[in-house]
Amino acid sequence: MMFGKILIANRGEVALRVMRAARELGVKTVAVYSTEDADTYPVRYADEAVCIGPAPANKSYLVMANIIEAAKQTGAEAIHPGYGFLAENADFARACAEEGIVFIGPSPECIESMGDKSSARETMKSCGVPTVPGSDGCLDTVEEAREFAERVGYPVLIKATAGGGGKGMREVHDPADLEAQYKAARTEAGAAFGNDGVYLEKLVLRPRHVEVQILADDFGNNVALCERDCSIQRRHQKLVEEAPSPALTEEVRRAMGVAAVKAVRATGYRNAGTIEFLLDERGHFYFMEMNTRVQVEHPVTEQITGTDIIKEQLRIAAGEPMSCAGRAPFVPSGHAIEMRINAEDPAHGFRPCPGTVTAFEPPAGPGVRVESYVRAGTRISPYYDSLVAKVIVSGQDRAEAVARARRALDEFVVEGIATTIPFHKRVLENEVFLAGEATTDFIETQMGDVL
């Protein structure tokens, strides 16, 4: 049976996104909030709300005991973690289970096994999913790293075995730089994740970042919901996503979907997740990592598949079969583009620009979807992520989606803070983007002035 009440252990637009899906399913919601977020729209939208601490995340949104106590006090049967914060924290998932609360996500064991990038890579190799040539496990010394790099040839990529978001990741093109980059990666990984383990991979030059949304339930249903292209990034943080990828042939699309389902079955995965791949210039793809949660860019996949991924998460966690299982394999319908509008100044290296929004008029009309928690008067806090809104547009084809994206950005009014809207307008006029040829070095090669 579907839950009667769930708690959302997050804030901002993702909290509101989950609440709306829950409301459509007849599920009551509980918001948790810091003192900084007391007057935000998600707190007012929820059926109930509980303050869990002061503004700093490590005193509120990251305090597991406070969140679980809020769930117990309000009678919430399950907790949806959103993304970020505790979404990929195996200890939190385990703590929920110990209190008899359903964690809306995969098992703690799956989070742990896929959270360790080196271990995940070995699992993928064992089930036949293509992987980039890399070291067998972590490299504990500079000497081990140098030996591997010389064996596979430069350039190489040093990667933290824990975490993500580009932290603990360093490219090395010159052997003379290896020692310094190795030490820097370990230091950064240790500070960010409490785990300074790193491994090495052969660096794929000018790749695309293409990922496949997956869903799996307790009834043996495993589906791949097509792919999305997330190649436009700054410092490994995505800014523009589109689905389907303009780079994939039907043959590669099918092969990538098959590989994603293999990965799901090999890990015993359950709920929503993402298998991320690198696509090289020859059309070969390689496993990069698995994200054991719903992602910021999930709406573009929803737009081309007609699937509400959050609702499917709730169904799966409640012990129901996913409603979309009988529709596989999925064939993309139309084209969708998502643009992350952040409170950042792209003219000054994407410098964060917290402050109070004095005017907020989002775009609307055919094929335009806006996900945001912001209203005029909302304070964009320096304590949290700078995401203001996600603008998702869809059309019958890529050309129509691009035209709608331009129109939507022209309509969008945000005053009181700097945003990345001007950056996105430039992307939409760029010839490389318009040709569907953007790779992960797009900003460096096409917009070096914003770095």
C-alpha positions in Angstrom: 0.0 0.0 0.0 1.1 3.6 -0.7 2.4 5.6 2.3 0.1 7.8 4.2 2.8 10.4 5.1 6.4 10.9 4.1 9.1 13.3 5.3 11.4 15.1 2.9 14.9 15.4 4.3 15.9 18.3 2.0 15.1 21.9 1.1 14.5 24.2 -1.9 13.2 23.1 -5.3 13.7 19.3 -4.7 11.7 19.3 -1.5 8.9 21.1 -3.4 9.2 18.6 -6.3 8.8 15.6 -4.0 5.9 17.2 -2.2 3.9 17.9 -5.4 4.4 14.3 -6.6 3.3 13.0 -3.1 0.2 15.2 -3.1 -0.9 13.9 -6.5 -0.7 10.4 -5.0 -2.7 11.4 -1.9 0.3 11.2 0.4 0.7 13.8 3.2 4.1 15.5 3.5 6.4 16.7 6.3 9.0 19.4 5.6 12.1 19.8 7.8 13.8 23.2 7.8 16.6 25.2 9.4 15.9 28.5 11.0 17.3 30.1 7.8 14.5 28.4 5.7 11.6 29.0 8.1 9.7 31.3 5.7 10.4 29.4 2.4 7.7 28.2 0.1 8.3 24.4 0.6 7.8 24.9 4.4 4.4 26.5 3.8 3.4 24.0 1.1 3.9 20.9 3.2 1.2 19.5 5.4 3.5 19.8 8.4 6.9 21.3 9.1 9.5 20.7 11.8 12.5 22.9 12.6 15.7 20.8 12.8 18.3 23.3 13.7 20.2 26.5 12.8 21.3 27.6 9.4 24.6 25.7 8.9 23.8 22.4 7.2 26.0 20.4 9.6 23.7 21.6 12.4 20.4 21.0 10.6 20.0 19.2 7.3 23.0 16.8 8.0 22.0 15.9 11.5 20.5 12.5 11.1 19.1 12.1 14.6 17.1 15.3 14.3 15.6 14.3 11.0 14.6 10.8 12.2 13.2 12.3 15.4 11.0 14.6 13.2 9.8 11.6 11.3 8.9 9.8 14.5 7.2 12.8 16.0 5.0 13.4 12.9 4.3 9.7 12.2 6.0 9.8 8.8 6.3 6.2 7.5 9.1 7.0 5.0 11.8 9.6 4.3 12.7 10.9 0.8 16.3 12.3 0.9 16.1 14.3 -2.4 19.6 14.9 -3.7 22.6 16.2 -1.9 22.8 16.3 1.9 22.0 12.7 3.1 20.8 11.3 -0.2 23.8 8.9 -0.7 24.6 8.3 3.0 24.4 4.6 3.8 24.5 5.3 7.5 21.3 7.4 7.2 19.6 4.7 5.2 20.6 2.2 7.8 19.4 4.5 10.7 16.0 4.8 9.0 15.6 1.1 8.8 16.6 0.6 12.5 13.7 3.0 13.4 11.2 1.2 11.2 11.2 4.1 8.7 11.4 3.4 5.0 14.3 5.1 3.2 13.1 6.1 -0.3 16.1 4.9 -2.2 18.4 1.9 -2.5 19.7 -0.3 0.3 22.6 0.9 2.5 24.7 -1.9 1.1 24.1 -0.7 -2.5 24.9 2.9 -1.6 28.2 1.8 0.0 29.2 -0.5 -2.9 28.4 2.1 -5.6 29.7 5.0 -3.5 33.2 3.6 -3.6 34.1 4.5 -7.2 36.9 2.0 -7.4 34.7 -0.9 -6.1 31.9 0.1 -8.4 34.2 0.1 -11.4 35.3 -3.5 -10.6 31.7 -4.6 -10.3 30.9 -3.2 -13.7 33.9 -4.9 -15.3 32.7 -8.2 -13.8 29.3 -8.0 -15.4 30.5 -6.9 -18.8 29.9 -3.2 -18.7 32.6 -1.3 -20.6 35.0 0.6 -18.3 37.9 3.0 -19.0 41.3 1.3 -18.5 42.2 2.0 -14.8 44.0 0.8 -11.7 42.8 -2.2 -9.8 41.7 -0.5 -6.6 43.2 2.5 -4.9 46.8 3.6 -5.3 48.4 4.2 -1.9 51.6 5.8 -3.0 52.9 8.2 -5.6 55.2 5.4 -6.8 52.2 3.2 -7.5 50.4 6.0 -9.3 53.5 6.7 -11.4 53.9 3.1 -12.4 50.3 2.8 -13.5 50.4 6.1 -15.5 53.6 5.0 -17.3 51.9 1.6 -18.2 48.7 3.1 -19.7 50.3 6.3 -21.0 49.5 9.9 -20.3 47.2 11.7 -19.9 45.6 10.1 -16.9 42.9 11.1 -14.5 43.3 10.9 -10.7 39.9 10.2 -9.0 38.7 10.1 -5.4 37.1 6.7 -4.7 34.5 8.4 -2.5 32.1 11.2 -3.3 31.7 13.1 -6.5 31.1 16.6 -7.9 34.7 16.8 -9.2 36.3 16.9 -5.8 39.5 14.9 -5.5 39.7 14.8 -9.3 42.9 15.9 -11.2 44.0 15.6 -14.8 47.7 14.9 -15.4 49.1 15.5 -18.8 52.8 15.8 -17.9 54.6 13.2 -15.8 56.4 16.0 -13.9 53.0 17.1 -12.5 51.9 13.7 -11.2 53.2 13.8 -7.7 51.8 17.3 -6.9 48.4 16.4 -8.4 48.3 13.1 -6.7 48.9 14.7 -3.3 46.4 17.5 -4.0 43.7 15.0 -5.0 44.2 13.0 -1.8 44.1 16.1 0.4 40.9 17.4 -1.3 39.2 14.0 -1.1 40.1 13.5 2.6 38.7 16.9 3.4 35.5 16.5 1.4 34.6 12.9 2.0 36.7 11.7 5.0 38.3 9.2 2.7 41.5 10.1 0.8 41.7 7.0 -1.3 42.3 7.7 -5.0 42.6 5.6 -8.2 43.8 6.3 -11.7 42.1 6.0 -15.1 43.3 6.6 -18.6 42.0 10.1 -19.5 39.4 10.1 -22.3 40.0 13.3 -24.3 37.1 15.5 -25.3 34.4 13.1 -24.1 30.7 13.6 -23.7 29.1 12.9 -20.4 26.0 10.8 -21.1 23.9 9.1 -18.4 21.0 6.7 -18.3 18.2 7.0 -15.9 17.2 3.6 -14.4 14.4 2.3 -12.2 14.1 -1.1 -10.5 11.5 -2.6 -8.2 11.0 -5.7 -6.1 9.1 -7.5 -8.8 12.1 -8.0 -11.2 11.3 -4.9 -13.3 14.5 -3.1 -14.4 14.1 -0.3 -17.0 16.4 2.2 -18.6 14.5 5.5 -19.3 16.7 6.6 -22.3 19.7 8.8 -21.9 20.5 12.5 -21.3 23.6 14.5 -22.3 25.2 16.4 -19.4 28.4 17.5 -21.2 28.2 21.3 -20.5 29.8 21.6 -17.1 32.0 23.9 -15.1 34.4 22.3 -12.7 32.5 19.0 -13.1 29.2 20.7 -12.1 26.5 20.3 -14.7 24.9 23.5 -16.1 22.9 22.3 -19.2 21.4 18.9 -19.8 19.4 17.6 -22.7 17.6 14.4 -23.7 18.1 12.5 -25.8 21.8 13.0 -26.5 22.3 14.5 -30.0 25.5 12.3 -30.3 23.9 8.8 -30.0 22.9 6.6 -32.9 20.1 4.2 -32.3 22.6 1.3 -32.0 24.6 3.1 -29.3 21.5 4.1 -27.5 20.3 0.5 -27.3 23.7 -0.7 -26.2 24.0 1.9 -23.5 20.5 1.0 -22.2 21.4 -2.7 -22.1 24.7 -1.9 -20.2 22.7 0.2 -17.7 20.3 -2.6 -17.0 23.2 -5.0 -16.6 24.6 -2.7 -14.0 21.3 -2.6 -12.1 21.0 -6.4 -12.1 24.7 -6.9 -11.0 24.2 -4.6 -8.0 20.7 -5.8 -7.0 19.7 -2.1 -7.2 16.2 -0.9 -6.2 14.5 2.5 -6.7 15.8 5.3 -9.0 19.4 5.8 -10.0 21.7 6.8 -12.8 24.4 5.0 -14.7 26.9 7.6 -16.0 29.1 7.0 -19.0 31.8 8.8 -20.9 31.3 8.7 -24.7 34.4 9.1 -26.8 34.8 10.6 -30.2 34.5 7.2 -31.9 31.2 6.5 -30.3 32.6 4.1 -27.7 31.2 4.5 -24.2 32.6 3.6 -20.8 31.2 3.3 -17.3 32.1 6.3 -15.1 30.0 6.0 -11.9 26.6 5.2 -10.5 24.5 7.8 -8.7 22.3 6.1 -6.1 19.6 8.8 -6.0 17.4 10.9 -8.2 19.3 13.7 -9.9 18.8 17.4 -10.5 18.4 16.8 -14.2 15.7 14.1 -14.0 13.0 16.4 -15.5 14.5 16.2 -19.0 14.0 12.4 -18.9 10.5 12.8 -17.7 9.7 15.1 -20.5 10.8 12.7 -23.3 9.4 9.5 -21.6 6.2 10.7 -20.0 7.3 9.2 -16.7 7.1 10.8 -13.3 10.3 9.5 -11.7 9.5 10.8 -8.2 6.1 9.0 -8.2 7.8 5.8 -9.4 10.3 6.2 -6.5 7.4 6.3 -4.0 5.6 3.4 -5.6 8.8 1.2 -5.5 9.7 2.2 -1.9 6.1 1.4 -0.8 6.5 -2.2 -2.2 4.4 -1.6 -5.4 5.5 -2.4 -8.9 6.5 0.6 -11.0 3.8 1.7 -13.3 6.1 2.2 -16.3 7.5 -1.4 -16.3 5.3 -2.6 -19.2 6.4 0.2 -21.5 10.0 -0.8 -21.8 12.1 -0.4 -23.9 11.6 3.3 -23.9 11.9 5.3 -27.2 12.5 9.1 -26.7 9.6 11.3 -27.8 10.7 14.8 -28.8 13.5 16.6 -27.2 14.0 18.4 -23.8 16.6 20.8 -22.5 17.2 21.8 -18.8 19.1 24.9 -17.8 20.2 25.4 -14.2 19.7 29.0 -13.1 22.1 29.6 -10.3 22.7 32.7 -8.1 26.1 33.1 -9.6 27.9 35.7 -11.6 29.3 34.0 -14.8 31.2 37.2 -15.7 33.4 36.7 -12.6 34.1 33.0 -12.6 30.6 31.9 -11.5 31.1 33.6 -8.2 28.2 32.9 -5.8 25.9 35.8 -5.4 23.6 35.3 -2.3 21.0 37.9 -1.6 17.3 38.7 -1.6 15.3 38.2 -4.8 13.3 41.4 -5.3 11.4 40.3 -8.4 10.7 36.8 -9.8 8.6 36.2 -12.9 9.2 32.8 -14.3 8.5 31.9 -18.0 5.4 29.9 -19.0 3.6 28.8 -22.1 3.8 25.7 -24.3 6.6 23.3 -23.6 8.0 25.3 -20.6 8.4 23.8 -17.1 10.0 25.7 -14.2 11.1 24.0 -11.0 11.8 26.5 -8.2 11.1 27.4 -4.6 11.8 31.1 -5.1 9.4 33.9 -4.9 9.9 37.7 -4.7 11.3 38.3 -1.3 13.1 34.9 -1.1 16.6 35.1 0.4 19.2 33.0 -1.5 21.3 31.9 1.5 25.1 31.6 1.4 24.8 28.4 3.5 23.3 26.3 0.7 23.5 25.4 -2.9 23.0 28.5 -5.2 20.3 26.9 -7.4 17.5 29.4 -8.0 15.4 27.5 -10.6 15.5 24.9 -13.3 14.0 25.8 -16.6 13.0 22.7 -18.6 11.8 23.1 -22.2 10.5 20.5 -24.5 9.6 20.3 -28.2 8.9 18.0 -31.1 12.5 18.1 -32.0 15.8 19.7 -30.8 15.3 22.8 -32.9 12.0 23.6 -31.3 13.4 22.9 -27.8 16.2 25.4 -28.5 13.8 28.0 -29.7 11.6 27.5 -26.6 14.7 27.7 -24.4 15.6 31.1 -25.9 12.0 32.4 -25.5 11.8 31.1 -21.9 15.1 32.9 -20.9 13.9 36.1 -22.5 10.8 36.0 -20.4 12.5 35.1 -17.2 12.8 38.0 -14.8 15.0 37.7 -11.7 16.1 40.8 -9.9 18.1 41.5 -6.8 20.8 38.9 -7.5 23.1 38.0 -10.3 22.2 34.7 -12.1 23.5 32.5 -14.9 20.7 33.5 -17.3 23.1 35.5 -19.5 25.5 32.5 -19.7 22.7 30.2 -20.8 21.6 32.7 -23.5 25.2 32.6 -24.9 25.1 28.8 -24.9 22.0 28.8 -26.9 23.6 31.0 -29.6 26.9 29.0 -29.7 27.5 27.2 -33.0 29.1 24.1 -31.4 26.1 23.7 -29.1 23.6 24.3 -31.9 25.4 21.6 -34.0 25.0 19.2 -31.0 28.7 18.8 -30.7 29.4 20.1 -27.1 31.9 18.0 -25.1 32.9 18.3 -21.5 35.5 21.0 -22.4 32.8 23.2 -23.9 33.2 26.1 -21.4 37.0 26.0 -21.6 37.0 26.0 -25.4 34.0 28.1 -26.2 33.6 30.4 -23.2 37.0 30.8 -21.7 36.2 34.3 -20.6 33.8 33.1 -17.9 36.3 31.0 -16.1 
